[in-house]
Amino acid sequence: MSDYLPLARKFRPRNFDEVIGQETVSKTLKNALKAGKIYPAYLFTGPRGIGKTTTARILAKSLNCSTGLSSEPCLKCDSCIEIARSASLDVLEMDAASNTGVDNVREAIIETIGLVPHRDRYKIFIIDEAHMLSTAAFNALLKTLEEPPPRVVFILATTESSKIPPTIVSRCQRFRFRPLSSEILASHLASIAQQEKIEADAQALFLLAQASEGAARDAISLLDQCRSASHGPLTETSVRNLLGFSPKETIESLAQALIDKNMEVLGKRLAMAEEEGLAPSQIVKDLRSFFHEIYRSFYQPAIALKGPAESLKKKTNLAALTFILKRLNAVMEDLRFSDSPFLNLELGLFGMLEAAADLPAWVKRLEALESKISQGRTSPISSPPPVSEEMSDALDESPLEEPLEEKPPQKSTDKAAHYELWPQFLKSLESEKPALSSALAKAELSQDSPQRWRLIFTQSFDASQAKKNLTFIQEALSKMSGNSISLEIMEKAPDRSSPASNAATESFDKAQQILGGRVIKK
């Protein structure tokens, strides 16, 4: 029999200070223990592998440690050692996934709860995966939780808190455990690797942290797996190969082809991926992670991109990345039920080529169509009506006015100067506030005076966007014009009567269907 102890068990936290990433939970429980305020029932919720059951055992140690009630158990007494091994007579651990019925609850809890603790201070029931209990089992447990005997503590742990009946939740102190960030997990893995003398570079550990999706237990298990499979130092390449990730070069090339709208490169890379036996779902996941990192860097300046990701960021924008990420999510959903995964992958990636590269152009075309709808005409610039002969003769015979005194050039605040200032303002917003720029571009602009402007919207949503940012818009326009500008936001119903408006509306609807990547049947 092997005496090997897996790393996930070897480095399981033994006290509150060793639990990583759950500082709020640990601090609250430690303060309650110091004050002697012990609640009869606790509910620990959160994803798998982040410390719920481990924290329950630590709490049990703190309650039953032979040195006394303490937030820092000694870890050396019989009670602490037995609880760590799940062998204590006074701490019953029940797996609700395999003991779901009312008979299991009655036998394990209800019939024994009246007995005094065998040796320790409290009789503690730890129910793991509590959401798996049947309705009858919850009903049997409810009365006990409502009026528990003295010296009894329940600790319920679950990954799906929504399945716990509200009557049970209301009788527990609830603690939510959060997934751990990749940075925290990578740092923790580096500490374990140093103690175990495992050679691993930072990128390899960060990749393991990302693969664990926030679960500390999974991250440590993956490190253990890679150590067993590798005969040398752990590198990013070796970890990718061991865990089945797509090669970095493949993902970067696919991303470059999507942004550059290069159908030839995209086809070649997909063919190579199929020959190498790469999983389509993994390719989509890795592509999504790659684009997500670029997407986050737009609104989180602290994220420093390197290599191809940095150069791709200069070629794209938030709107295009939003579209790509949404389409990748849709491709992932299609792959779940597909009997031809690579065909779905090809259809999904080739289908987003045009939209991924031409999204700004689509936005401009949509804005032009909306402008036509609001103005009720099909031509963006109306030609002046022709002048008749009678009007021409009358103009020729009319006396000329005396020449006006020469005036200096008008500032940007002159009447109708907003027709030049407004497009400049919208263009300046495209990079910083694309959504606001798109909403304002749909408005009809008028001017009562150089200082009083009016924006007229046909859509309530666009008008509300403008109202929310009214102060910002007025200040920006005033700064650009050199004069104080007051802006009024108005709404009016769009004119649907004219044939030109109807035609523009139909074109706009078709464009939206193309841009959204779906066909709406009427």
QUIHU-V29334 format. One record per backbone hydrogen bond with DSSP energy under -1.0 kcal/mol. CO is the residue of the C=O (numbers start at 1). NH is the residue of the N-H. E is the energy in kcal/mol with one decimal. If there is no record, write none. Layout:
# QUIHU-V29334
[[CO | NH | E] [CO | NH | E]]
This chain:
# QUIHU-V29334
[[6 | 10 | -2.6] [7 | 11 | -2.6] [9 | 12 | -1.2] [15 | 18 | -1.1] [16 | 19 | -1.1] [22 | 26 | -2.3] [23 | 27 | -2.7] [24 | 28 | -2.1] [25 | 29 | -2.3] [26 | 30 | -2.4] [27 | 31 | -2.3] [28 | 32 | -2.0] [29 | 33 | -2.2] [30 | 34 | -2.3] [31 | 35 | -1.8] [32 | 37 | -2.4] [36 | 38 | -1.1] [40 | 154 | -2.8] [41 | 173 | -2.3] [42 | 156 | -3.0] [43 | 175 | -3.1] [44 | 158 | -2.4] [45 | 177 | -3.7] [49 | 217 | -1.9] [51 | 55 | -2.2] [52 | 56 | -1.9] [53 | 57 | -2.0] [54 | 58 | -2.1] [55 | 59 | -2.5] [56 | 60 | -2.0] [57 | 61 | -2.4] [58 | 62 | -2.4] [59 | 63 | -1.9] [60 | 64 | -2.0] [61 | 65 | -1.5] [62 | 70 | -1.7] [65 | 68 | -1.9] [77 | 81 | -2.3] [78 | 82 | -2.6] [79 | 83 | -2.4] [80 | 84 | -2.0] [81 | 85 | -1.4] [82 | 87 | -3.2] [83 | 86 | -1.3] [90 | 124 | -2.8] [92 | 126 | -3.0] [94 | 128 | -2.5] [95 | 98 | -1.1] [100 | 134 | -2.5] [101 | 105 | -1.5] [102 | 106 | -2.6] [103 | 107 | -2.5] [104 | 108 | -2.6] [105 | 109 | -2.4] [105 | 110 | -1.7] [106 | 111 | -2.3] [109 | 113 | -1.9] [112 | 115 | -1.3] [123 | 153 | -2.2] [124 | 92 | -2.6] [125 | 155 | -3.0] [126 | 94 | -3.2] [127 | 157 | -2.7] [128 | 96 | -2.4] [129 | 132 | -2.0] [130 | 133 | -1.7] [134 | 138 | -2.4] [135 | 139 | -2.3] [136 | 140 | -2.0] [137 | 141 | -1.9] [138 | 142 | -1.7] [141 | 145 | -2.2] [142 | 146 | -2.1] [143 | 147 | -1.9] [151 | 123 | -2.9] [153 | 125 | -2.6] [154 | 42 | -2.4] [155 | 127 | -2.4] [156 | 44 | -3.5] [157 | 130 | -2.4] [158 | 46 | -1.2] [160 | 163 | -1.5] [161 | 164 | -1.6] [165 | 168 | -1.2] [165 | 169 | -2.1] [166 | 170 | -2.5] [168 | 171 | -1.3] [169 | 172 | -1.8] [173 | 43 | -3.0] [175 | 45 | -2.6] [181 | 185 | -2.3] [182 | 186 | -2.5] [183 | 187 | -2.0] [184 | 188 | -2.1] [185 | 189 | -2.7] [186 | 190 | -2.0] [187 | 191 | -1.7] [188 | 192 | -2.0] [189 | 193 | -2.9] [190 | 194 | -2.0] [191 | 195 | -1.9] [192 | 196 | -2.4] [193 | 198 | -3.1] [199 | 234 | -3.4] [201 | 205 | -1.8] [202 | 206 | -2.3] [203 | 207 | -2.0] [204 | 208 | -1.9] [205 | 209 | -2.2] [206 | 210 | -2.2] [207 | 211 | -2.2] [208 | 212 | -1.3] [210 | 213 | -1.1] [212 | 215 | -1.1] [214 | 180 | -2.3] [215 | 219 | -2.1] [216 | 220 | -2.3] [217 | 221 | -2.2] [218 | 222 | -2.4] [219 | 223 | -1.9] [220 | 224 | -2.2] [221 | 225 | -2.3] [222 | 226 | -2.6] [223 | 227 | -2.2] [224 | 228 | -1.7] [225 | 229 | -1.8] [226 | 230 | -1.9] [234 | 201 | -2.3] [235 | 239 | -2.4] [236 | 240 | -2.2] [237 | 241 | -2.2] [238 | 242 | -2.4] [239 | 243 | -2.4] [240 | 245 | -2.1] [247 | 251 | -1.9] [248 | 252 | -2.4] [249 | 253 | -2.2] [250 | 254 | -2.5] [251 | 255 | -2.5] [252 | 256 | -2.3] [253 | 257 | -2.4] [254 | 258 | -2.1] [255 | 259 | -2.1] [256 | 260 | -2.6] [257 | 262 | -2.3] [262 | 266 | -1.9] [263 | 267 | -2.4] [264 | 268 | -2.2] [265 | 269 | -2.4] [266 | 270 | -2.1] [267 | 271 | -2.1] [268 | 272 | -2.3] [269 | 273 | -2.3] [270 | 274 | -2.0] [271 | 275 | -2.1] [272 | 276 | -2.1] [273 | 278 | -2.3] [279 | 283 | -2.1] [280 | 284 | -2.3] [281 | 285 | -2.2] [282 | 286 | -2.7] [283 | 287 | -2.6] [284 | 288 | -2.6] [285 | 289 | -2.3] [286 | 290 | -2.2] [287 | 291 | -2.7] [288 | 292 | -2.4] [289 | 293 | -1.9] [290 | 294 | -1.3] [291 | 295 | -2.8] [292 | 296 | -2.7] [293 | 297 | -1.4] [295 | 298 | -1.1] [296 | 300 | -1.4] [300 | 303 | -2.2] [306 | 309 | -1.2] [307 | 311 | -1.5] [308 | 312 | -2.6] [309 | 313 | -1.7] [312 | 315 | -1.1] [317 | 321 | -2.2] [318 | 322 | -2.6] [319 | 323 | -1.9] [320 | 324 | -2.4] [321 | 325 | -2.6] [322 | 326 | -2.1] [323 | 327 | -2.3] [324 | 328 | -2.4] [325 | 329 | -2.0] [326 | 330 | -1.9] [327 | 331 | -2.4] [328 | 332 | -2.4] [329 | 333 | -1.9] [330 | 334 | -2.1] [331 | 335 | -2.1] [334 | 337 | -1.0] [335 | 338 | -1.0] [340 | 344 | -1.9] [341 | 345 | -2.3] [342 | 346 | -2.5] [343 | 347 | -2.7] [344 | 348 | -2.4] [345 | 349 | -2.5] [346 | 350 | -2.8] [347 | 351 | -1.7] [350 | 353 | -1.1] [352 | 356 | -2.5] [353 | 357 | -1.7] [354 | 358 | -2.7] [358 | 362 | -2.3] [359 | 363 | -2.5] [360 | 364 | -2.1] [361 | 365 | -2.3] [362 | 366 | -2.6] [363 | 367 | -2.4] [364 | 368 | -2.2] [365 | 369 | -2.2] [366 | 370 | -2.6] [367 | 371 | -2.2] [368 | 372 | -1.9] [369 | 373 | -2.2] [370 | 374 | -2.4] [371 | 375 | -1.7] [372 | 376 | -1.3] [372 | 377 | -1.5] [388 | 392 | -2.2] [389 | 393 | -2.8] [390 | 394 | -2.2] [391 | 395 | -2.2] [392 | 396 | -2.1] [393 | 397 | -2.3] [394 | 398 | -1.2] [411 | 414 | -1.8] [414 | 417 | -2.5] [416 | 419 | -1.3] [417 | 420 | -1.4] [417 | 421 | -2.1] [418 | 422 | -3.1] [420 | 424 | -1.0] [421 | 425 | -2.3] [422 | 426 | -2.4] [423 | 427 | -2.4] [424 | 428 | -1.9] [429 | 433 | -2.8] [433 | 437 | -2.5] [434 | 438 | -2.3] [435 | 439 | -2.0] [436 | 440 | -2.7] [437 | 441 | -1.9] [439 | 442 | -1.0] [440 | 443 | -1.7] [444 | 456 | -2.5] [446 | 454 | -2.8] [451 | 486 | -3.6] [452 | 448 | -2.0] [452 | 449 | -1.6] [453 | 488 | -1.8] [454 | 446 | -2.4] [455 | 490 | -2.8] [456 | 444 | -2.8] [457 | 492 | -2.7] [459 | 463 | -2.0] [460 | 464 | -2.5] [461 | 465 | -1.9] [462 | 466 | -1.9] [463 | 467 | -2.3] [464 | 468 | -2.2] [465 | 469 | -1.2] [467 | 470 | -1.3] [469 | 473 | -2.5] [470 | 474 | -2.7] [471 | 475 | -2.4] [472 | 476 | -2.4] [473 | 477 | -2.6] [474 | 478 | -2.5] [475 | 479 | -2.2] [476 | 480 | -2.1] [477 | 481 | -2.5] [478 | 482 | -1.9] [486 | 453 | -2.9] [488 | 455 | -2.9] [490 | 457 | -2.8] [498 | 502 | -2.1] [499 | 503 | -2.5] [500 | 504 | -2.5] [501 | 505 | -2.5] [502 | 506 | -2.3] [503 | 507 | -2.2] [504 | 508 | -2.5] [505 | 509 | -2.5] [506 | 510 | -2.2] [507 | 511 | -2.3] [508 | 512 | -2.3] [509 | 513 | -2.0] [510 | 514 | -2.3] [511 | 515 | -2.7] [512 | 516 | -2.3] [513 | 518 | -1.8]]
